[in-house]
């Protein structure tokens, strides 16, 4: 006999055959509601709706009736199959969908999938995404293993997409089992070979634009009690990272990936599961036009023995390499028909190397893009234990657990000044009114004066313990999610937080409507990437001025805490259309973002006093209707942050009223995916459309007055000399009929770089008049040489002009 379970919304579909005694087992089923059907020759089809919400096995006693024409329906069917009576807003995505989505990034395909298929996500560059108005406050749970560090291709390597069976992306109030970084929680179920008595695999090759070539192989095989799934892939690409401007230059990279999952069931009560991963990536840092032509932008001559570094150093040639491995074993013990115990361990390590140009002076770029050469060797090792007990009986689905993890951080940085104008112009050395400390400590590390590289070495380990208990109570049409979590954080600072979680949902069956509200108190921990630099860097007299520290001593980053509220509904329209939407309010004390080391590509976390993030997110799904299916997700998030900066290195930019829109703010984005597959196995046709209204990217010269940068006495003139011709070109600036090019700035009868405010504008962005807020709707408005960060992550926090027209 054939047994099938399926979820029409996520697209999950699995079939199994019964043995001679009529028994069957379907392992590795993601948590979701499913429609089960049993078919056998000479028997009526049997249908049943089940809800899988725990690792506790679901045991079914099925009795089939003789007669091929009769169907027994126990419960559900129709529109009910499309609904989930769950207070947590989430999106379920099965492999059947993401195999067909046209992902824009082959080297960060998992991030790209989450961005396209999930509401509440705004796309950023290089595999980063902003979840519901936050930067990198996202976590992955891979078969129960918590991964809360950044998973973009600038900081780490991701698991290959073809190793993933399904995703549950939680954008609502997170259950108590999830902590640390919970703005978005991506719950990943990997593929298993258990039950594959007939080996199944695939070999995929592709070649595309920018010389992109890819080869991937996967194979699953096993028996009733064991299984192995292995995935091997390689990628070579001429556009590995997102370029900082329209032209793709110096952007080659490659990646090799290995994933292996082993399952073995010792007995009816004991089983083990092991995940193994190994990945290496190597890539160039994309150059802007200015960086590619760094030797030609001016004719400065440094005094280092008369050396002229701009004559023959060549283009900027920064590169990076990331090596990652992951080992995660777990043991599951069936204590009874209602209770399961799980014990898991994990160790994960990322080694990140950023290599400067062979000639340090090639790292110099104009208009403040980069004034220092920098190299980095950084490792992040995360190891821990996790354990939980799940109990399911009657109306209760209870889970109690604990997680202990320790993250070992080692940071080694080398930095040297390559801009001969940095010391005199920025710090007043040696002319003008000098700043005593920088003028005393920085010259030995000014390479233009014959100096050497400064070395910073830092180490710490961060200890975290989490205890939690949660219960999902289902009573009639009501569902209650009750939870309590306690986090104990011990890094460079210590913090303890009790975090209640509460959710209520109600299923209005006559109208096929589910209403839900939820609340969560969560602890947000600082980013681990360059955490030592930002906490201890200000103690260094050399790094203090380069980091822009406002105090002579370090200001440690303390964990933040958040209160968030969610209200939403799910509505089914017949059997073929379902809508789910949510409104979100998030109030955070200690809101995190990133700053930069001097004018280099090295980023580090900073903390602002608080943030307020309201927004909405929605999803519309059309399950299979005669071969046609559709998915549309959309969201709008307003991310307001409040000065002053209260943690980490760097200085607080001015902000009118102390509040500013950060670069996580996006007015609207949406993805539409349409698909037609007339046969279950065969060709399919698809259409995909993505719209992003844009993220805040940086400054352009202001309009509507002197703005403190025009010629004296010319209050209606804009001076664009603060950015290079190429930056003006990327921002689409023009002065009347004269448009900037990569080598020629705008000009007028007043002179080069000068333009009457009435004739000044842009083809790509909206430039406000004096006193009005600016929103930049292109992420490429101001290019930046990058090694481990993106243009939108290293620019201005405050986006409003003051009464004099100055853009703060």
GICORWO-V317365 format. One record per backbone hydrogen bond with DSSP energy under -0.5 kcal/mol. CO is the residue of the C=O (numbers start at 1). NH is the residue of the N-H. Records with the same first field share a line. If there is no record, write none. Layout:
CO=NH / NH
This chain:
1=18
2=39
3=16
4=37
5=14
6=35
7=11
10=94
12=7
14=5
16=3
19=22
23=19
25=27
28=30
32=52
34=36 / 50
35=6
36=48
37=4
38=46
39=2
40=43
42=67
45=72
46=38
47=74
48=36 / 50
50=34 / 52
51=53
52=32
57=59
60=62
62=64
65=44
67=70
70=45
71=73
72=47 / 74
77=80
78=81
79=82
80=83
84=86
87=89
89=171 / 172
91=169
93=167
94=97 / 98
95=99
97=100 / 101
101=103
104=106
106=109
108=112
109=113
110=114
111=115
112=116
113=117
114=118
118=121
120=132
122=130
125=128
126=153
128=124
129=131 / 136
130=122 / 132
131=134
134=131 / 136
136=138
137=183 / 184
139=186
140=147
141=143 / 188
142=145
144=146
145=142
147=140
152=155 / 156
160=163
161=164
163=191
165=95
166=189
167=93
168=170 / 187
169=91 / 171
170=185
175=178
179=181
180=525
184=139 / 186
185=170 / 187
186=141 / 188
187=168
188=143 / 190
189=165 / 166
193=196
195=197
196=222
197=199
200=220
202=218
204=216
206=214
208=211 / 212
209=212
210=238
212=208
213=236
214=206
215=234
216=204
217=232
218=202
219=230
220=200
221=228
223=195
225=265
226=195 / 223
227=263
228=221
229=261
230=219
231=259
232=217
233=257
234=215
235=255
236=213
237=253
247=249
249=287
251=240
252=284
253=237
254=282
255=235
256=280
257=233
258=278
259=231
260=276
261=229
262=274
263=227
264=266 / 272
269=334
270=266 / 267
271=332
272=264
273=330
274=262
275=328
276=260
277=326
278=258
279=324
280=256
281=322
282=254
283=320
284=286
286=786
288=292
289=293
291=294 / 316
293=296
294=297
303=305
304=307
307=302 / 309
308=311
309=313
318=285
319=355
320=283
321=353
322=281
323=351
324=279
325=349
326=277
327=347
328=275
329=345
330=273
331=343
332=271
333=335 / 341
338=392
339=335 / 336
340=390
341=333
342=388
343=331
344=386
346=384
347=327
348=382
349=325
350=352 / 380
351=323
352=378
353=321 / 355
354=376
355=319
358=360
359=362
360=363
361=364
365=370
366=369
370=365
371=418 / 419
373=416
375=414
376=354
377=412
378=352
379=410
380=350 / 382
381=383 / 408
382=348
383=406
384=346
385=404
386=344
387=402
388=342
389=400
390=340
391=398
393=396
395=474
396=393
397=472
398=391
399=470
400=389
401=468
402=387
403=466
404=385
405=464
406=383 / 408
407=409 / 462
408=381
409=460
410=379
411=458
412=377
413=456
414=375
415=454
416=373
417=447 / 448
418=420
419=422
421=425
422=426 / 427
423=427 / 429
427=435
432=434
434=436
435=439
436=440
437=440 / 441
438=442
442=445
443=446
444=452
445=417 / 447
446=449 / 451
447=450
448=304
454=415
456=413
458=411
460=409
461=463
462=407
463=490
464=405
465=488
466=403
467=486
468=401
469=484
470=399
471=473 / 482
472=397 / 474
473=475 / 480
475=478
477=507
478=475
479=505
480=473 / 482
481=503
482=471
483=501
484=469
485=499
486=467
487=489 / 497
488=465
489=495
490=463
493=491
495=489
497=487
499=485
500=521
501=483
502=519
503=481
504=517
505=479
506=508 / 515
507=509
508=511 / 512 / 513
509=512
512=572
513=508
514=570
515=506
516=568
517=504
518=566
519=502
520=522 / 564
522=562
523=525
524=560
528=530 / 531
529=605
530=534
531=535
532=536
533=537
536=539
537=540
539=541
540=544
541=545
542=546
543=547
544=549
545=548
546=598
554=556
555=648
556=558
560=524
561=589
562=522
563=587
564=520
565=585
566=518
567=583
568=516
569=581
570=514
571=579
572=574
573=576
577=573
578=621
579=571
580=619
581=569
582=617
583=567
584=615
585=565
586=613
587=563
588=590 / 611
589=561
591=608
592=135
593=606
595=604
596=598
597=600
599=371 / 372
601=788
602=597
604=595
606=593
607=646 / 647
608=591
609=590
610=642
611=588
612=640
613=586
614=638
615=584
616=636
617=582
618=634
619=580
620=632
621=578 / 623
622=630
625=628
627=677
628=625
629=675
630=622
631=673
632=620
633=671
634=618
635=669
636=616
637=639 / 666
638=614 / 640
639=662
640=612
641=660
642=609 / 610
644=609
647=607
650=550
655=658
656=659
658=643
660=641 / 662
662=665
666=637
668=693
669=635
670=691
671=633
672=689
673=631
674=687
675=629
676=685
685=676
687=674
689=672
691=670
706=709 / 710
711=714
713=715
714=717
716=757
718=720 / 755
720=723
724=728
725=729
726=730
727=731
728=733
729=732
731=764
732=763
733=740
734=761
735=738
737=739
738=735
744=741
746=753
748=751
751=748 / 754
753=720
755=718
756=759 / 760
757=760
759=736
761=734
765=767
766=768 / 775
768=703
769=772
772=801
775=766 / 777
778=781
790=793
791=794
799=774
800=808
802=771 / 805
804=707
806=802 / 808
